[in-house]
Amino acid sequence: MAEKKTNRRAQKTKQAIFTALAELMCDKELRHITVQDISDKADIHRVTFYKHFLDIYDVYEQLETIILSDVGMIITEYGEKTSEELYRAVLKYIADHPAYCKLVFSPHNTGVLYQKLLKMFDGVRRLVLTEQLGVDFSDINADTVIRYHANGCFSVISNWVMTGFEQPQSAIIQTLSWLDKNVQDYLGSRTKKQGR
């Protein structure tokens, strides 16, 4: 029983450290954040920090892995869910982890995590459209449309996150689903015209 309590306490501490780093990165770059900054924000002692992490870069790398894994699990279900269901799941994750998601879109971040998520979304969307419609992404037009679509969806989500979730989730889901449908219809009609 004591071990279970210790594990829960350790998880809670790590969570506080991850959240502290994410919140701090909304205001400044990682290289300007100190262990003391994180410790103060997480309300822990520096010694406690070092029980869990080597340095701030270790925190960032582990947090990046968590975000990529969590969002990746949601996105990989793209072909099995409707666009509305997918975006509802994505926005729920964002609402449950606002600090993490602000970190992704923060101008103080390097943009590497953003690009990894964008590439994941783009890749899964291409796979689904290839399976469902037989879209050939070696066609420059199809490739351009899907890149535009992925960047557009991320822009809508970024704006929603960085404006403090002003718009209702339902409006964002509706917009993203509409974008998906129009891209799918367009690419489907091109595929039919090309006889695929």
Beta strands, then each sheet from edge to edge (+ up, - down):
end
